[in-house]
Amino acid sequence: MEKIDSEAKNKRVALHTLGCRLNLSETGSIAQGFKDRGYDIVDFGEAADVVFINTCTVTDAADSTCRNLIRKAHGSSPEGKIVVAGCYAQMEPEKIAGMQGVDLVLGNSEKYKVFDYLDEEGENQIHVDKSGEFFGGATTVADSHTRAFLKIQDGCNYVCAFCIIPFARGRSRAISISDAVLEAKKLVSNGFKEIVLTGVNIGEYEHSSGEKLHDLVASLLAIDGLERFRLSSVEPNTITDELIEVLKSSPKVQDHFHIPLQSGDDQILKEMRRKYSVADYKRIINKLMAAFPNAGIGADMIVGFPGETKEQFENTFNLARELPLTHFHVFPYSKRKNTTAAKMDNHIHHAEKKQRVKALLMFGDAKLNLFTEDQVGKKTKVLFEKRNKYGLFEGYSSNYIRVQVQTDLDLSNQICEVYLSGIENGKLFGEIVQ
């Protein structure tokens, strides 16, 4: 560990993360860097000497949220240094640098070098040079998360018509299996019981590392002390039979998967430049359900892609109804500069996109409620996180349903078998099995 800078002692840093689990893993590593240098970590919104915002730029709404957070940071820490990093910083550095209070703008590679830049003099420093280097990231004890996020891959070689992330993150690159195992063992030794693998496109792992994803997963599952394991979002065309067999072979694997759909219409999928058809997607979901019959399945869906007709939207709606999807992540198409879709004709009116999003979200809520009701009467293991404002301890089941129990015990970071006894106001309740 580095020697602690005496001037950093008793300094305060507030960190905020927007976007994906990948961002969470990266902020975790950076948070530990601040802690190692003697900073106290405080909640975002409290006065701090440094405010670090790790941004997202997947949609216009994400950009707007980033700007609002910068204003909030300047309001709460007018004398502090505000550091804006990550994907939005990579894509719009000058715009961010012109905002009141911003001291540092760091791209996706440079954010790991934040400590090199903090003490430099000068206003609105911008560092956004792209790098092909892989920078790791993992949840640390400096985080407040119960589940640990382990970054195994970054960047993307796909060029989906709607997506800005390859421009923000660069080409795909990955960690080696041996280094991933070392990082995972550190997480387990620090008390984390569950690890979630993250990346921009983790299915690209073999192409980027030369090693197979299912071999990486098998190596991680063999680690003593690791009790639960999940994959984050995996592109459907990258899920192999070998990967499913490895996942199925271990009781550590949780039966929850996130498989992006984006559209249930083959023509729209083609125009999006997705690498699968509707039939391919159905086949993968059916294979996962055969291996994990009680699985929760999450899916991203984009509605209002340029030229999407009502009939094509209905194809997405009907496919979502047909398949055993339980967790809907629905987004209106967002026009992103420099993408192919931004140059297309027949952009859908905002009001129509909003209506389509609402219809899918309402249906998704209904499907999740039915799935939750089906859990009543079953037993499951829950990794408990914290006591909520009602005094109940809560955590997630293996298939990613939030469970609440009444107990006087401190169940923080404990895995307990729970009998799922009932639902009240859409919330799943359980009782600890003695």
Secondary structure as GFF3:
##gff-version 3
##sequence-region A 1 434
A	DSSP	three_ten_helix	6	8	.	.	.	ID=ss1
A	DSSP	beta_strand	12	17	.	.	.	ID=ss2
A	DSSP	alpha_helix	21	36	.	.	.	ID=ss3
A	DSSP	beta_strand	40	42	.	.	.	ID=ss4
A	DSSP	beta_strand	50	55	.	.	.	ID=ss5
A	DSSP	alpha_helix	60	76	.	.	.	ID=ss6
A	DSSP	beta_strand	81	86	.	.	.	ID=ss7
A	DSSP	alpha_helix	87	91	.	.	.	ID=ss8
A	DSSP	alpha_helix	93	97	.	.	.	ID=ss9
A	DSSP	beta_strand	102	106	.	.	.	ID=ss10
A	DSSP	three_ten_helix	110	113	.	.	.	ID=ss11
A	DSSP	alpha_helix	114	117	.	.	.	ID=ss12
A	DSSP	beta_strand	125	127	.	.	.	ID=ss13
A	DSSP	beta_strand	148	151	.	.	.	ID=ss14
A	DSSP	beta_strand	153	154	.	.	.	ID=ss15
A	DSSP	alpha_helix	165	169	.	.	.	ID=ss16
A	DSSP	beta_strand	173	174	.	.	.	ID=ss17
A	DSSP	alpha_helix	177	189	.	.	.	ID=ss18
A	DSSP	beta_strand	194	198	.	.	.	ID=ss19
A	DSSP	three_ten_helix	202	204	.	.	.	ID=ss20
A	DSSP	alpha_helix	205	209	.	.	.	ID=ss21
A	DSSP	alpha_helix	213	221	.	.	.	ID=ss22
A	DSSP	beta_strand	228	231	.	.	.	ID=ss23
A	DSSP	three_ten_helix	236	238	.	.	.	ID=ss24
A	DSSP	alpha_helix	241	248	.	.	.	ID=ss25
A	DSSP	beta_strand	256	258	.	.	.	ID=ss26
A	DSSP	alpha_helix	266	272	.	.	.	ID=ss27
A	DSSP	alpha_helix	278	291	.	.	.	ID=ss28
A	DSSP	beta_strand	296	303	.	.	.	ID=ss29
A	DSSP	alpha_helix	310	322	.	.	.	ID=ss30
A	DSSP	beta_strand	327	332	.	.	.	ID=ss31
A	DSSP	three_ten_helix	341	343	.	.	.	ID=ss32
A	DSSP	alpha_helix	350	375	.	.	.	ID=ss33
A	DSSP	beta_strand	379	387	.	.	.	ID=ss34
A	DSSP	beta_strand	393	396	.	.	.	ID=ss35
A	DSSP	beta_strand	402	405	.	.	.	ID=ss36
A	DSSP	beta_strand	415	424	.	.	.	ID=ss37
A	DSSP	beta_strand	427	432	.	.	.	ID=ss38
###
